[in-house]
Amino acid sequence: MTLDDTRLRLDRALDDLTHTFRGMTARSDETQCICHWGSDDELALLKIPGRELDPDLLRRTWDAPDFSDHGAVLRRILPQFARELVAGRIEPMFGMYEVGRSFARGDWQQWPARQSAAVREFLHAWWAQGLTDPDPAVPVHQLLALCAEASGTLTPWLDAWEALGHPVADRQLAVAVERWEYALLGDELPWQSWDDEDALRAELTAWLVRYAPDRLRTLDGTDELLHRVRLLGLTGPARWEDPHYPVRAY
């Protein structure tokens, strides 16, 4: 699978989102706090189909935790929101897992089949594109957190990474291990999750211990990363007393 292939797939998924959610609006009786969210005029824009939102209003809309029907609001903004996401123009305060939570709040997996399929294909197409792009707009370690939070699982995203066997995906793996190893060696998930953080951490750790060494060995300059992955497979004193265990505070 080439970068051109994955870009074409993502373009098609974005077009399908636009087609599927064209004409969607927030509920006519949707309300929001004028003091903390925005004006009545801004809320009214969410009840008009197809009107583009300015970047600040788009941010406040996807990020708001208290719409009465977040699913309807998410459907209203999805075509614009998705294109801004893949362009790297959405910048959450703490991490892209916050975007995943917005998808989860919308309960998109329970939408009608046509709508949920469009969202699912968008996420999978974006994931495939990120894994094959040498310079993705959203780093892969952040994109995985988004996809995991949006779907409530790590499994399909790790399976797709493993099945790809792409040299760029291997380099993305090295970058991700650099970002994750500090938290994982401290027995913490590298992002805040709404789901069972211990289970997600255990799954990610086990996957790295099993899969990452063979892929990292194909790259130059990864000797230290290989030791960090090896340490993830150890527990207790066997980990802490290993000569390659990093000396740092947690």
N, C-alpha and C positions, 0 to 999 in steps of 0.2 A: 504494500500500500504506500503510495507516494503522497507527498504534501499536496500536490495538485488534486489527487483523489479525495483527500480528506477536506480540502477547501471546497471542492464542488459539493460534497455531501453536506457540509455545513451551510453553504449558500442555499441549497435546496431545503434544508430544514428551516432556515430563517424565512424563506419564501412561504413555506407551508404554515409556519406560525402566523404570518401576516394574513394568509388566506383563511385560516381556521378561526382566527380571533377578530377578523374584521367586523366592525360594527358593534363590538361588545362595549358595555358601559357598566359603571358601578350602579348599584341599586338606586332607584329614584329617592328612597328614603334614607340613604346612607348619610351619616353625620360624622363630624369631626370637631375636635376642640379648636376654637378660634385662637385661643391663647397659646397653645402648644404645637399645633400642626400648621394651620394656615387659614386663609380667609374663606368666606362663603363663596366668593367668586372663583377661587381655586378649586374648591370642592365641586362647584358646578361644572368645571371642565372635565371632571371624571365621569360625568353623566352625559357627556357629548361624545359620540363615537369618533375615533380617528384623529382627534385634535392632538397634535404633538405638545408635549409638556416641556417646559424649560428644565434645564438640568437640576436646579435646586428643588423644584416641585416634584420631579421624577424621584429624586432621592428621598424626599420626605414621604412620598407615597409608598414606595416599595419597602421602606424601613419602618413605617408606622406599625406598631403591634396591636392596635386597638380599633381597627375598622370592624364594624359589625359583620360584614361579609368580605373578608380579605380575599377570598377566592374570586369574587366578582371583580374586585379592584385589580387583582393580578391579571385576570383575563383582559381587562381594559387596557393595561399598559404593556402587555407582553410583547407585541411586535416591536415597539420602540425600545423597551427594556432589554430585550434579547440582543438587538443590534448594538446597543450601547455597551452591553456586557462584553461581547466578543471583540469589540474595538478597544477594550481596556479603559473605557471612560467612566466606569462605575468604581468608586473608591470608598468602600466601607471604612468606618472608623477603626475597626480592630482586625478584620480579615474577611475574606470572601465567604467564609462559613456563614456570615450574617446574611448574605444573599441566599444561600441554601436554606436558611431558616425561613426566609420570606416565601420561598416556594413551598416549604413544608406547611407554613401557616395557611397557605391557600388550599391545602389538601388536594393537590392537583391529581394525585393518583386515583382519586375517587370521582373525578370529573367524567362526563360522558366519554365513551371509548375513543371517538375521533379526536377529542381535545387532549386527553391524557396521552394518546399515542404521539401527537405532535410535540408535546413537551418532552416526552421520553426520547424521541428521536433527536430533538434539539440537544439535549444534554449529552447523549451518546455521540452525536456527530461533533459537538464541541470538544468533548474529551478526546476523541480520535485525532482531531485537528491539533489540539494542544500537544499531544504526544509526538507528533511528527513535525512540529514547527520548531526550528532551532531557536527562535526568539519569539515565543508566544506572548501575546498581549497580557494574558493572565498566566503567571507561572504555574506549572503543573502541580506543585505542592499545594498551592492555593485552590486550584481548580478541583483537585481531589476532595478537599474539605467541603467545597460548595456542593459537589455532586453527592457526596456521602450524606450531608445534612439534608439536601433536597429529597433524596430517595430513602433515607433511613437505613442505608446499608453501604458497606464498603465492597462487598463481594464482586458485583459485576464490573466495577471500575478496576479493581486489581486483576480480575480475570482478563479483561480486555488489554491491560498493560502487558501482562505476561504473554498473551497470545500474539501480540504484535511483533515482537522480535525485531525491532527497528533500531538502527544505530543511534538515531536522534533520541528515541525513547530511552535508550541506555544512558545517554548523557543527561537526559532529564531525570533519570533515576539517581544519578550521582548528585545532582543539585538538590533533589528532594531529600536524600539521606543527610546531606550537610545541614539542611534546614530542620530535619526531624530528630536527629540523633540526641541532641541535648535533652529534649523533653522525654523521649522514649527511654533513655538511660536513667532518667529520674522516675520512670514508671508513670509517665503522664502522656495523655494524648496531645499531639502538637496543636490542637485547636479545641475550643470549647464546644461541646456537643450537647444537644437536647436528648440524645439517645443514651444508651449505656456506654459511658466513656471507657470503662474498664474492658468491656467486650470488644469495642472498636480498637482500643490500644493493643489488646492481645492479638486480634486478627492482623492488624498492620504489622506488629512486631514479628509474628510467626511467618507472615508472607515475606518480609524482608530477609529474615534469617534463612528461609528456604530458597528464595528466588534471587535475591540481589547479588550474592557472591559471584556466581557464574557470569552475570552481566557486567559487574564492575571490573572483573578481571580483564575484560576486553578493552578497557580504557587505561590510558596512562595516568599516573599520579593518583591512584586511588588506594594505595596501600593502607593509609591511615583509616580511610572509610571502611575498608574491609575489616580492620580490627574493631571498629565501632559496631559494625553489623555482627561480628562474631560475639562481642560482649553482650549484645542483645539476647543472644541465645543462652547466656549464663544468668544465674540468680545468686543473691546473697553474697557471701564472702568470695565466691568464685569470680564474681564480677568485680567487686570493689577492690580485691587484692591483686587483680591481674595487672601486670606492669604497663599495659596499654590503657588502663582505665584513666580517663582524664581527671586531673586534679582541678576541681572547680566546685563552687558552692551551688546548692540547689535550694 
